[in-house]
Amino acid sequence: MSATFKPTLYLKHACPFSFKLRVFLLEAGLLDAFALREFVSGTDDESDVHRELEPHFEKVSFPTAQIADGTFMNESDTLIAHYAREAGVNPAAMPTFREYVTGPFATIISAYSK
């Protein structure tokens, strides 16, 4: 990551995908390298974030990150792969991240897909 640019994470409260990214970044020791924009559904903060991100995406989803000045990326798996590659870490070798993905996250996703 650039020393002059601090990426911004847009994280939705209680979103399992946002939490997955947060767990990865925390376990990888990368979370402090980001500015966080956290919000709760149904609030003015959420509306502000949507307005800010709408010009950059056909459909706004979370988590999202501004990865470089004017460059945005979303989707938890895409962001995790990007930052894992950049930091030279293997998410599959991270026990807390792996447990979240195969445990609570898998259960939550399974419940939504029924």
C-alpha positions as CSV (number, residue, x, y, z in Angstrom):
1,M,0.0,0.0,0.0
2,S,1.2,3.5,-0.8
3,A,2.6,5.5,2.1
4,T,0.7,8.6,1.0
5,F,-2.7,7.1,0.3
6,K,-4.8,5.4,3.0
7,P,-7.4,3.1,1.6
8,T,-11.0,3.5,2.8
9,L,-13.2,0.6,3.8
10,Y,-16.9,1.0,3.6
11,L,-18.4,-1.6,6.1
12,K,-22.0,-2.2,6.8
13,H,-22.8,-3.1,10.4
14,A,-24.0,-6.7,10.9
15,C,-23.1,-7.6,7.3
16,P,-21.4,-11.1,7.2
17,F,-19.4,-10.1,4.1
18,S,-18.1,-6.9,5.7
19,F,-17.2,-8.9,8.8
20,K,-15.4,-11.5,6.7
21,L,-13.2,-8.8,5.3
22,R,-12.6,-7.3,8.7
23,V,-11.6,-10.7,10.2
24,F,-9.1,-11.2,7.3
25,L,-7.6,-7.8,7.6
26,L,-7.4,-8.0,11.4
27,E,-5.7,-11.4,11.4
28,A,-3.3,-10.4,8.6
29,G,-2.3,-7.3,10.6
30,L,-3.6,-5.0,7.9
31,L,-6.6,-3.3,9.5
32,D,-4.8,-0.3,10.8
33,A,-3.7,0.6,7.3
34,F,-7.3,1.6,6.4
35,A,-9.7,4.4,7.2
36,L,-13.0,2.9,8.2
37,R,-16.5,4.2,7.1
38,E,-18.9,2.1,9.1
39,F,-22.6,2.5,9.0
40,V,-25.9,0.9,10.1
41,S,-28.7,0.1,7.7
42,G,-31.5,2.6,7.4
43,T,-29.4,5.5,8.7
44,D,-28.4,8.8,7.1
45,D,-24.9,7.5,7.1
46,E,-25.9,4.7,4.9
47,S,-27.6,7.1,2.5
48,D,-24.5,9.2,2.4
49,V,-22.2,6.2,1.7
50,H,-24.6,5.1,-1.1
51,R,-24.5,8.5,-2.7
52,E,-20.7,8.6,-2.5
53,L,-20.3,5.2,-4.1
54,E,-23.1,5.2,-6.7
55,P,-20.9,6.9,-9.4
56,H,-18.4,4.1,-9.2
57,F,-20.7,1.0,-9.4
58,E,-23.7,-0.2,-11.3
59,K,-24.9,-1.6,-8.0
60,V,-23.5,-0.6,-4.6
61,S,-22.7,-3.5,-2.3
62,F,-20.6,-4.1,0.8
63,P,-17.9,-4.3,1.7
64,T,-16.4,-1.8,-0.6
65,A,-12.9,-0.2,-0.6
66,Q,-11.4,2.8,-2.2
67,I,-8.1,0.9,-3.0
68,A,-6.4,3.9,-4.7
69,D,-7.3,7.5,-5.3
70,G,-10.5,7.3,-7.4
71,T,-10.3,3.5,-7.7
72,F,-12.9,1.4,-5.9
73,M,-13.4,-2.3,-5.5
74,N,-16.2,-4.3,-3.9
75,E,-17.0,-7.9,-3.1
76,S,-15.4,-9.5,0.0
77,D,-13.6,-12.3,-1.9
78,T,-12.2,-9.9,-4.4
79,L,-11.0,-7.5,-1.7
80,I,-9.5,-10.4,0.3
81,A,-7.7,-11.8,-2.7
82,H,-6.4,-8.3,-3.6
83,Y,-5.0,-7.5,-0.1
84,A,-3.7,-11.1,0.5
85,R,-1.7,-10.9,-2.8
86,E,-0.5,-7.4,-1.9
87,A,0.6,-8.4,1.6
88,G,1.9,-11.9,0.6
89,V,-0.4,-13.7,2.9
90,N,-2.5,-16.9,2.5
91,P,-6.0,-16.5,3.9
92,A,-6.3,-20.3,4.0
93,A,-3.5,-20.4,6.5
94,M,-5.2,-18.0,8.9
95,P,-7.0,-20.0,11.5
96,T,-9.5,-17.4,12.7
97,F,-10.4,-16.3,9.2
98,R,-10.7,-20.0,8.1
99,E,-12.9,-20.8,11.1
100,Y,-15.2,-17.9,10.4
101,V,-15.6,-18.7,6.7
102,T,-16.2,-22.4,7.3
103,G,-18.3,-21.9,10.4
104,P,-20.6,-18.9,11.1
105,F,-20.2,-17.4,7.6
106,A,-21.1,-20.7,5.9
107,T,-24.1,-21.1,8.2
108,I,-25.4,-17.6,7.5
109,I,-25.0,-17.9,3.8
110,S,-26.7,-21.3,3.8
111,A,-29.7,-19.8,5.7
112,Y,-30.1,-17.0,3.2
113,S,-29.9,-19.3,0.2
114,K,-32.8,-21.5,1.3
